């Protein structure tokens, strides 16, 4: 998946990732998405999720403390700042 993300981000102005609500994910997946998010930002590209994190992804984010900041909630949960 890492190689596929790198290939998709290469030269693309924007990339949207779809994660199924019933997807099996772990901390490694979250780290991969976070890395892609930073890589896109550094390249001046947009990287987003097609919809808010749900199911096991949301549980993993909550357990791992990935929803602490407003920017993180905006990215992962599609929530506006202040919510």
N, C-alpha and C positions, 0 to 999 in steps of 0.2 A: 504494500500500500504506500509505503514511503516513496518508492521510486515513481509510482504513478502520480502522486501528489506533486513531486518535483517536476515531472514532465509537464503536468497540467499548468503549473505556475510559471513555467519557463516562457516568458514573453507574453503571457496572457494579462490583459488589463484587469480582469476580474475572474473569480472562481467561486462557485457556490457548491457546497457539499451537502448531500442529503444523507441523513442518518435515520434509518428506520426505527420506529419506536420500540420494536422488539429485537433490535440489534444486540448482540452479545459484545460488551465492551469491558475494558479494564483500564487501569491507570496508564498503561502504555499507549492506548488509543488516544486518550485525552492529551498526553504529552505530544503525540504526533500531530494532533490538530493544533495545539498551542504553538508548536514549532512552525507549522505551515502558516499560521496566522502572523507570526513574527517575520517570517521570510517574505511573505506577501507585503507586509507593511514596509519593510526595508527596501523592497523593489518598487514601491509606489503603486502596488496593485491592491485591489479589494479582495478580501476573502471573507466569506460569510457562510452561515448555515441556512439551509432552505427553510427551516422552521425551528421552533424552540426545542431544546433538548428534552427528551422524555424517556420514560422507562429506565432501563439499567444505566444509560448514559447520565441521566439526571441524578440518579442515586450515587453514581461514582463521583460526579462533580461535587455533590454535597458532602460526601464522606471525605473527599480529598481537599476540601476547602477552596475549590476553584470558583466559588460564587460570592466571594467576599467583597469585591470591588464593583462599582457601578458599571465600569467598562466591561467587566467580565459578565455581569448579569445581562448587559445589553447584547453582547455577542452570543452567549450560550442560550439565554432564555428569551431573547428579543424583547427585553423590558427597557423602557425609557429610563433615563437617570432619575433618581428620586423615588423609585418604586421599591 
